Amino acid sequence: MTDPIDVTRRTALAIGSVGAIGGALALAACSTDDSGRGPNATTTPTPPPSVTDEAPEEPTAAPDAPPADGDIAALADVPVGGSIDASIDGEPALLAQPTAGQVVAFSAICTHQKCVVAAAGPEFHCPCHGSKFDAATGEVIRGPALEPLAPIPVAVVGDKIVAAS
């Protein structure tokens, strides 16, 4: 037969308080938040807009709106000798204009540990570990990255920069 364990009042209280904390946490996880949108909350659907016989208006772009119809950027947005952050097919990208009218693009994903690289004039800078890349070529200027940024084909059509195939 085993000897009974001598439990002191302090040990019993400590064990009981741990159980109470666990129970309180479980209840808190099941409760709703302050907005009242817990797991059982319901929402009232928004009614659809009224239908009219008028043709819908064509959207107009604001002066600082993103390019439309597959355009990546306006050529004027990329300074000669400089670079900008962009998005190509929903992925982060970098555009540079090394000389007037010549535009290059690169993936903004650092080849070191996949951080998003930022445009910085004639260079691209990785904020995570300090890698620097040449904006004209995508080549590594300073590591820890060892591989250049992946190029993305682009073309200049009129005053717009577009994805090339």
SULTASUL-V424803 format. One record per residue. N is the residue number from 0. RES is the residue in three letters. SS is DSSP state (2 for helix, 1 for strand, 0 for the rest). D_LAST is the distance of its C-alpha to the last C-alpha in Angstrom with 1 decimal. Layout:
n = {N	N}
res = {RES	RES}
ss = {SS	SS}
d_last = {D_LAST	D_LAST}
This chain:
n = {0	1	2	3	4	5	6	7	8	9	10	11	12	13	14	15	16	17	18	19	20	21	22	23	24	25	26	27	28	29	30	31	32	33	34	35	36	37	38	39	40	41	42	43	44	45	46	47	48	49	50	51	52	53	54	55	56	57	58	59	60	61	62	63	64	65	66	67	68	69	70	71	72	73	74	75	76	77	78	79	80	81	82	83	84	85	86	87	88	89	90	91	92	93	94	95	96	97	98	99	100	101	102	103	104	105	106	107	108	109	110	111	112	113	114	115	116	117	118	119	120	121	122	123	124	125	126	127	128	129	130	131	132	133	134	135	136	137	138	139	140	141	142	143	144	145	146	147	148	149	150	151	152	153	154	155	156	157	158	159	160	161	162	163	164}
res = {MET	THR	ASP	PRO	ILE	ASP	VAL	THR	ARG	ARG	THR	ALA	LEU	ALA	ILE	GLY	SER	VAL	GLY	ALA	ILE	GLY	GLY	ALA	LEU	ALA	LEU	ALA	ALA	CYS	SER	THR	ASP	ASP	SER	GLY	ARG	GLY	PRO	ASN	ALA	THR	THR	THR	PRO	THR	PRO	PRO	PRO	SER	VAL	THR	ASP	GLU	ALA	PRO	GLU	GLU	PRO	THR	ALA	ALA	PRO	ASP	ALA	PRO	PRO	ALA	ASP	GLY	ASP	ILE	ALA	ALA	LEU	ALA	ASP	VAL	PRO	VAL	GLY	GLY	SER	ILE	ASP	ALA	SER	ILE	ASP	GLY	GLU	PRO	ALA	LEU	LEU	ALA	GLN	PRO	THR	ALA	GLY	GLN	VAL	VAL	ALA	PHE	SER	ALA	ILE	CYS	THR	HIS	GLN	LYS	CYS	VAL	VAL	ALA	ALA	ALA	GLY	PRO	GLU	PHE	HIS	CYS	PRO	CYS	HIS	GLY	SER	LYS	PHE	ASP	ALA	ALA	THR	GLY	GLU	VAL	ILE	ARG	GLY	PRO	ALA	LEU	GLU	PRO	LEU	ALA	PRO	ILE	PRO	VAL	ALA	VAL	VAL	GLY	ASP	LYS	ILE	VAL	ALA	ALA	SER}
ss = {0	0	0	0	0	0	0	0	2	2	2	2	2	2	2	2	2	2	2	2	2	2	2	2	2	2	2	2	2	2	0	0	0	0	0	0	0	0	0	0	0	0	0	0	0	0	0	0	0	0	0	0	0	0	0	0	0	0	0	0	0	0	0	0	0	0	0	0	0	0	1	1	1	1	2	2	2	0	0	1	0	0	1	1	1	1	1	1	0	0	1	1	1	1	1	1	1	1	1	0	0	1	1	1	1	1	1	0	1	0	0	0	0	0	0	1	1	1	1	1	0	0	1	1	1	1	0	0	0	0	0	1	1	1	0	0	0	0	0	1	1	1	0	0	0	0	0	0	0	0	1	1	0	1	1	1	1	0	0	1	1	1	1	0	0}
d_last = {82.2	79.9	81.0	79.9	77.4	78.9	76.6	77.5	77.1	74.4	72.3	72.6	71.5	68.5	67.4	68.0	66.0	62.9	63.1	63.4	60.4	58.3	59.5	58.8	55.2	54.8	56.1	53.9	50.8	51.9	52.8	50.7	49.4	50.7	48.3	49.9	46.6	47.7	47.0	49.4	48.4	47.4	45.4	45.9	42.8	41.7	42.4	39.6	39.4	41.6	40.3	41.0	40.7	38.7	35.0	33.0	32.2	28.7	27.7	28.0	26.1	28.4	27.9	26.7	24.7	21.1	18.4	17.9	15.5	12.3	13.4	13.6	16.6	18.5	18.5	22.3	22.0	21.0	24.0	23.9	24.7	24.0	21.7	21.3	20.6	17.8	16.2	12.5	12.5	16.2	16.1	17.9	16.0	17.3	16.4	18.4	19.2	21.1	22.0	22.1	18.7	16.8	14.9	13.7	13.0	14.4	15.4	18.9	20.3	22.9	23.0	26.8	27.6	24.6	25.9	23.8	23.7	24.4	23.6	26.7	26.4	25.5	25.3	24.1	27.0	27.4	30.3	31.4	32.4	31.9	29.0	27.6	24.3	23.5	21.2	19.9	19.1	19.3	22.2	25.3	28.2	30.5	30.5	31.4	27.6	27.2	23.4	20.9	18.5	15.1	12.4	9.4	6.7	7.8	9.1	12.6	13.3	17.1	18.4	15.6	12.9	9.8	6.7	3.8	0.0}
